[in-house]
Amino acid sequence: MLKGIAGRTALITGAAGGIGSATARRLHAEGANIVAVDRDADGLDALVAELGDRALAVPADVTSADDTAMFFQRAVDTFETVDMFFANAGVESKVLPLASFDLDDFEKVFAVNVRGPFLGAAEAVRTMMSQPDRGKIVFTASIAGLKGDPGVSVYVASKHAVIGLARSLMKETGPLGIRVNVVAPGPVDTRMMRPLEEGLAALMGTDAAGFQAALSTAIPLARYAEADEIAATAAWLLSDEVPYMHGEIVTVGGGLYP
Ligand SMILES: NC(=O)c1ccc[n+]([C@@H]2O[C@H](COP(=O)([O-])OP(=O)(O)OC[C@H]3O[C@@H](n4cnc5c(N)ncnc54)[C@H](O)[C@@H]3O)[C@@H](O)[C@H]2O)c1
């Protein structure tokens, strides 16, 4: 068991998705109360039914300041504290050369991937400052937050922004006792990879299976990650096992980066 998780409360955004639901399962198995937030209400219901007790579904949109205040309040009303905040909800961008940009796609991706974690982190700090034990925050960025790739400039820019946000926040909150870290996955076998595979394959003149095979070959471990492998890292960063890890960008990419 990981230290410091049992009996505490984790609020997870994107909890109906691949990495978010895997992290909810992992933290719940470690004894945490789970507040599961996503705009996919059916997905949340299925997750909470599976987890059983100590789990609350809160359908919400992370791009809304009102929703964000609401889901933190629901968490505190139900479980009294928010000790772990996993800012994980995210969306992929369209695959397009930058010069052929789609401004609606840009606005959508930045709203979910940057405005969402920004609003969530602000509310998490306000909540944790009223708690004697403070808390921990983990953001899901990506290896796309550390390097560029053709066709995905919008997604890449949004994940660089998440890392910049975390790097500034950790300097503010370290002295206050709130640890902040980032998990930066490489390709993970979730829903999100399917449209990216389609789009990137078209850009490279191949098909999705051909793209997936080429990408897997470029990864030293020769495969995508499973969502629970990212969940294991997020849970570790949110636990008391690593009290001196703060402001770290932890890549989980099977060797893809650097
Ligand atoms: N899958 C990968 O290869 C990969 C790699 C690196 C980073 N990531 C990041 O991991 C995180 C989780 O992605 P995933 O792979 O589990 O994908 P996913 O699509 O399975 O999960 C994302 C979840 O976020 C939710 N969501 C989207 N917009 C929302 C909003 N406005 N409000 C509330 N919820 C919203 C979706 O409903 C979905 O359940 C994302 O931030 C993603 O960018 C994924």
The ligand as an SDF file (V2000), in Angstrom:
LIG
                    3D

 44 48  0  0  0  0  0  0  0  0999 V2000
   -3.8550    8.7170  -24.3020 N   0  0  0  0  0  0  0  0  0  0  0  0
   -2.6430    9.2100  -24.4960 C   0  0  0  0  0  0  0  0  0  0  0  0
   -1.8590    8.7330  -25.3200 O   0  0  0  0  0  0  0  0  0  0  0  0
   -2.1710   10.3860  -23.6690 C   0  0  0  0  0  0  0  0  0  0  0  0
   -0.8130   10.7050  -23.6820 C   0  0  0  0  0  0  0  0  0  0  0  0
   -0.3600   11.7920  -22.9410 C   0  0  0  0  0  0  0  0  0  0  0  0
   -1.2460   12.5280  -22.1940 C   0  0  0  0  0  0  0  0  0  0  0  0
   -2.5660   12.2170  -22.2110 N   0  0  0  0  0  0  0  0  0  0  0  0
   -3.4560   13.0390  -21.3990 C   0  0  0  0  0  0  0  0  0  0  0  0
   -4.0710   12.2220  -20.4290 O   0  0  0  0  0  0  0  0  0  0  0  0
   -5.2980   12.8210  -20.0100 C   0  0  0  0  0  0  0  0  0  0  0  0
   -6.3930   11.7670  -20.0170 C   0  0  0  0  0  0  0  0  0  0  0  0
   -6.5780   11.3150  -21.3540 O   0  0  0  0  0  0  0  0  0  0  0  0
   -7.0390    9.8230  -21.7170 P   0  0  0  0  0  0  0  0  0  0  0  0
   -5.9650    9.2350  -22.5370 O   0  0  0  0  0  0  0  0  0  0  0  0
   -7.4860    9.1090  -20.4910 O   0  0  0  0  0  0  0  0  0  0  0  0
   -8.2320   10.1560  -22.7100 O   0  0  0  0  0  0  0  0  0  0  0  0
   -9.8090    9.9220  -22.5690 P   0  0  0  0  0  0  0  0  0  0  0  0
  -10.4170   10.5740  -23.7310 O   0  0  0  0  0  0  0  0  0  0  0  0
  -10.0560    8.4800  -22.3320 O   0  0  0  0  0  0  0  0  0  0  0  0
  -10.2020   10.7060  -21.2240 O   0  0  0  0  0  0  0  0  0  0  0  0
  -10.3530   12.1110  -21.1690 C   0  0  0  0  0  0  0  0  0  0  0  0
  -11.5850   12.4080  -20.3170 C   0  0  0  0  0  0  0  0  0  0  0  0
  -11.6920   13.8190  -20.1430 O   0  0  0  0  0  0  0  0  0  0  0  0
  -13.0750   14.1270  -20.2000 C   0  0  0  0  0  0  0  0  0  0  0  0
  -13.2830   15.5350  -20.5610 N   0  0  0  0  0  0  0  0  0  0  0  0
  -12.9710   16.1250  -21.7320 C   0  0  0  0  0  0  0  0  0  0  0  0
  -13.3670   17.4100  -21.7180 N   0  0  0  0  0  0  0  0  0  0  0  0
  -13.9310   17.6320  -20.4930 C   0  0  0  0  0  0  0  0  0  0  0  0
  -14.5290   18.7590  -19.8830 C   0  0  0  0  0  0  0  0  0  0  0  0
  -14.6410   19.9360  -20.5340 N   0  0  0  0  0  0  0  0  0  0  0  0
  -14.9980   18.6440  -18.6160 N   0  0  0  0  0  0  0  0  0  0  0  0
  -14.9200   17.4630  -17.9610 C   0  0  0  0  0  0  0  0  0  0  0  0
  -14.3570   16.3520  -18.5110 N   0  0  0  0  0  0  0  0  0  0  0  0
  -13.8760   16.4380  -19.7530 C   0  0  0  0  0  0  0  0  0  0  0  0
  -13.6430   13.1930  -21.2640 C   0  0  0  0  0  0  0  0  0  0  0  0
  -15.0470   13.0720  -21.1590 O   0  0  0  0  0  0  0  0  0  0  0  0
  -12.8760   11.9230  -20.9770 C   0  0  0  0  0  0  0  0  0  0  0  0
  -13.5880   11.0710  -20.0980 O   0  0  0  0  0  0  0  0  0  0  0  0
   -5.5370   13.9890  -20.9620 C   0  0  0  0  0  0  0  0  0  0  0  0
   -5.1510   15.2050  -20.3280 O   0  0  0  0  0  0  0  0  0  0  0  0
   -4.6000   13.6860  -22.1180 C   0  0  0  0  0  0  0  0  0  0  0  0
   -4.2330   14.8470  -22.8260 O   0  0  0  0  0  0  0  0  0  0  0  0
   -3.0540   11.1490  -22.9060 C   0  0  0  0  0  0  0  0  0  0  0  0
  1  2  1  0
  2  3  2  0
  2  4  1  0
  4  5  1  0
  4 44  2  0
  5  6  2  0
  6  7  1  0
  7  8  2  0
  8  9  1  0
  8 44  1  0
  9 10  1  0
  9 42  1  0
 10 11  1  0
 11 12  1  0
 11 40  1  0
 12 13  1  0
 13 14  1  0
 14 15  2  0
 14 16  1  0
 14 17  1  0
 17 18  1  0
 18 19  2  0
 18 20  1  0
 18 21  1  0
 21 22  1  0
 22 23  1  0
 23 24  1  0
 23 38  1  0
 24 25  1  0
 25 26  1  0
 25 36  1  0
 26 27  1  0
 26 35  1  0
 27 28  2  0
 28 29  1  0
 29 30  1  0
 29 35  2  0
 30 31  1  0
 30 32  2  0
 32 33  1  0
 33 34  2  0
 34 35  1  0
 36 37  1  0
 36 38  1  0
 38 39  1  0
 40 41  1  0
 40 42  1  0
 42 43  1  0
M  CHG  2   8   1  16  -1
M  END
$$$$
